[in-house]
Amino acid sequence: MKKNEIKLTSEQRQELEYFCKKGVHSARFINRARIILLLDTSVNVKATKQEEIAKQLVVSRQVVNNVRRDFQNADNVTAFLQRKKREAPPVAPKVTGEVEARVIALACSEPPKGCERWTLRLLSDKSVELGLIDSISYRTIGSLLKKHNLNLI
């Protein structure tokens, strides 16, 4: 067997065909299943060439290569047809629960001397001044207070 050759079992082929024909799935994943079906050499038919697959499915040749690689690295067909879950968010949230609680407490406290009430800009400046957070937008403060049904107006 060639290194990049794909030979599907009858169950795998049936699962991919069913996936393409039934249910509601993302077009991207249906295309992935179709690519693997076209690359299959298990039915004693020569695999379709990558250029032909790319032209037929209106994708680039690199997409065909990537799908082939993903299929060969997947544990099973089901894993291949599902999106991999992220282990952690791409960027950790800047505002943690502790910062939220301190900003709310600050908003509920007496406003600074010379001010009648807290404004969103005053709260953001004071939060940075107190070292609660390195920087924060007044709009973020507004969202945070709105989330907890606190109005400053």
Residue pairs with C-beta under 8 A, 6 or more apart in sequence:
1 7
4 68
4 72
5 41
5 47
6 36
6 39
6 40
6 41
6 42
6 47
6 68
6 71
6 72
7 40
7 41
7 42
8 16
8 36
8 37
8 40
8 42
9 42
12 77
13 37
13 40
13 42
13 43
15 77
15 78
16 33
16 36
16 37
16 77
16 81
17 37
19 25
19 29
19 30
19 33
19 81
20 30
20 33
20 34
20 37
25 81
29 81
31 57
31 59
32 67
32 70
32 71
32 80
32 81
33 81
34 57
35 53
35 57
35 59
35 63
35 64
35 67
35 68
36 67
36 68
36 71
36 80
38 47
38 48
38 53
38 56
39 47
39 48
39 53
39 64
39 68
40 47
41 47
48 56
50 61
50 64
50 65
51 61
53 59
53 64
54 60
54 61
54 63
54 64
70 80
71 80
74 80
94 133
94 136
95 133
95 136
95 140
95 144
99 127
99 132
99 133
100 144
100 148
102 127
102 130
102 132
103 123
103 127
103 132
103 141
103 144
103 145
104 144
104 145
104 148
104 150
106 118
106 123
106 126
106 127
106 130
106 132
107 118
107 123
107 145
107 150
107 152
108 150
111 117
111 118
111 122
112 122
112 126
115 122
117 152
118 152
119 138
119 152
120 138
120 139
120 141
120 142
120 145
120 152
121 138
123 138
123 141
123 152
124 136
124 137
124 138
124 140
124 141
127 133
127 136
127 141
128 134
128 135
128 136
145 151
145 152
